[in-house]
Amino acid sequence: MSTPSRFSPKGIVFGLYFFALLMMAVFPPFYLSISGSRLLVLGIPLPMFYWILIAVLLGLGVWALYLVESSNGDIPEETQP
């Protein structure tokens, strides 16, 4: 039985993606650079759009990770109790 690689390409790619989203959410200079802006994006003020964008990108990342893992067979099928 072989042990799984500690740093798989899938883990590195998704790890970097989610780390970038984490930095967007918690690293103050990113948000503070746009916080005073009155610019509208799709009718939404830019600071609010920033947080909505992070949430949408996070959801897309989780969805993409689910698709990759289900295509690799990493997610077991549910069984009825």
GITAHU-V436881 format. One record per helix or strand. SS is the DSSP state (helix for helix, strand for strand). FROM is the first residue (numbers start at 1). TO is the last residue. If there is no record, write none. Layout:
ss=SS from=FROM to=TO
ss=SS from=FROM to=TO
//
This chain:
ss=helix from=9 to=26
ss=helix from=28 to=32
ss=strand from=40 to=41
ss=strand from=44 to=45
ss=helix from=46 to=72
//
